[in-house]
């Protein structure tokens, strides 16, 4: 069943972006926590987005709870550290599931020299339902956007709520591709 899940989800991503993503696996660290068939797809800039895109495949494979999600992260450049970042999130998800509007501590800059060392799980506003919704058998899996944020932005979300954080992103026009951006708070 995992193979079918991976094949169908890969097709979902490839169809959406209009190109074939490169399958990548992170082999360092506690990767045993992820599903054995877990991998990340790397998409070069394409007609949908002029940026690099990394997508999890198998983060929620064979799970039966209400946290059936996969993650997508965008980058201004190719960077293998994003494969690691998504693998760590997938491994954590197997033990303590993530879902929409949750935050995580990345533990390091998301890209070199960035002050964004946390992440926020959001709807894929750049893409909508065509990317977000993946049907597999009788389940709906959500492909959410993992947005790199600062610790201060994470604290703002905790104090004022996820809607306030997303309104702040919109009001101040979050430069989500800029690893050197300043905190919006």
C-alpha positions in Angstrom: 0.0 0.0 0.0 2.9 2.4 0.7 4.2 2.0 -2.8 0.8 2.8 -4.2 0.6 5.9 -1.9 4.1 7.1 -3.0 3.4 6.5 -6.6 0.1 8.4 -6.5 1.4 11.3 -4.4 4.4 11.6 -6.7 2.0 11.7 -9.7 -0.1 14.4 -7.8 3.0 16.6 -7.4 4.4 16.0 -10.9 1.1 16.8 -12.5 0.6 19.9 -10.5 4.1 21.3 -11.2 4.1 20.0 -14.8 7.6 18.5 -14.4 9.1 15.4 -12.8 10.5 15.9 -9.4 13.9 14.5 -8.4 13.6 11.8 -5.7 15.9 12.5 -2.8 16.5 10.7 0.5 18.3 12.0 3.6 20.5 9.1 5.0 22.0 10.8 8.1 20.6 10.8 11.6 17.5 9.1 12.9 15.9 8.4 9.6 14.6 5.1 10.9 11.8 7.1 12.4 10.4 7.9 9.0 8.4 5.4 7.0 10.9 3.1 5.1 9.6 4.4 1.8 9.8 8.1 2.7 11.5 10.5 0.4 11.5 14.1 -0.7 10.8 15.4 -4.3 12.9 18.3 -5.5 11.3 20.5 -8.2 13.4 22.9 -10.2 11.8 26.3 -11.0 9.0 25.7 -13.5 6.0 27.2 -15.1 4.0 27.1 -11.9 6.7 28.7 -9.6 10.0 30.4 -10.4 11.6 28.9 -7.3 12.8 25.6 -6.0 10.2 23.4 -4.3 10.7 20.5 -2.0 7.8 18.1 -1.1 7.5 15.2 1.3 6.3 11.8 0.0 5.3 9.3 2.7 5.2 11.5 5.8 1.7 10.2 6.5 1.9 6.9 4.7 0.0 4.2 6.5 -1.1 6.5 9.3 -4.7 6.3 10.4 -5.2 9.3 12.6 -6.6 12.8 11.7 -3.2 14.3 11.0 -2.7 13.1 7.4 -0.4 15.7 6.0 2.5 16.2 3.7 4.7 19.3 3.6 5.9 21.6 0.9 8.7 24.2 1.3 9.9 26.8 -1.2 13.5 28.1 -1.7 15.2 30.7 -3.8 17.9 28.2 -4.5 18.7 24.5 -4.6 19.7 23.3 -1.1 20.0 19.7 0.1 19.6 21.0 3.7 15.8 21.3 2.9 15.7 17.6 2.3 17.1 17.1 5.8 14.6 19.7 7.2 11.6 17.9 5.7 13.0 14.5 6.8 13.3 15.7 10.4 9.7 17.0 10.3 8.5 13.7 8.8 10.3 11.7 11.5 8.8 13.9 14.2 5.4 13.6 12.6 5.5 9.8 13.1 5.9 10.2 16.9 4.0 13.5 17.6 1.9 14.4 14.6 1.9 17.8 13.1 -1.1 19.5 11.6 -2.2 22.9 10.2 -1.2 26.0 12.1 1.4 24.3 14.3 5.0 25.5 14.7 8.3 23.8 15.1 11.7 24.7 16.2 14.1 23.9 13.3 17.1 24.3 15.6 19.2 26.1 12.9 18.6 28.6 10.2 16.4 27.2 7.4 18.9 28.4 4.9 22.4 29.7 5.6 22.6 33.0 7.6 18.8 33.2 8.1 17.3 34.3 11.4 14.3 32.0 10.5 15.0 29.0 12.7 11.3 28.0 13.3 8.6 26.9 10.9 4.8 27.4 10.6 2.5 25.0 8.9 0.0 26.8 6.8 -2.4 26.4 3.9 -0.6 26.5 0.6 -1.9 29.9 -0.3 0.3 30.2 -3.4 -1.3 27.1 -4.8 -4.7 26.4 -3.4 -6.6 23.1 -3.4 -5.0 21.8 -6.5 -1.8 21.2 -4.6 -3.2 20.9 -1.1 -5.8 18.1 -1.6 -4.5 14.6 -2.3 -7.1 11.8 -2.3 -5.8 8.3 -1.6 -8.2 5.5 -1.3 -10.9 6.9 1.0 -8.6 9.4 2.8 -7.9 13.1 2.2 -4.3 14.0 2.7 -3.4 17.7 3.0 -0.2 19.0 1.4 0.6 22.1 3.6 3.1 24.9 3.2 6.0 24.8 5.7 6.9 28.5 6.1 10.2 29.4 7.8 9.7 32.0 10.5 11.6 33.6 13.4 11.3 32.7 17.0 9.7 36.1 17.6 7.1 35.4 14.9 6.4 32.0 16.5 5.9 33.8 19.9 3.6 36.2 18.2 1.5 33.3 16.9 1.4 31.7 20.4 0.2 35.0 22.0 -2.2 36.2 19.3 -3.1 33.1 17.3 -2.4 31.8 13.9 -4.9 34.1 12.1 -3.1 37.1 13.5 0.3 35.8 12.3 -1.1 35.1 8.8 -2.7 38.6 8.7 0.7 40.0 9.7 2.3 38.1 6.8 -0.2 39.5 4.4 -0.1 43.1 5.8 3.7 43.3 5.7 4.0 41.1 2.6 6.1 38.3 3.9 9.2 37.8 1.7 9.1 34.0 2.2 11.9 33.4 -0.3 14.4 35.7 1.4 16.5 33.8 3.9 17.9 37.2 5.1 14.6 38.8 5.7 14.0 40.7 9.0 11.4 39.5 11.5 8.0 41.0 10.9 7.4 41.5 14.6 
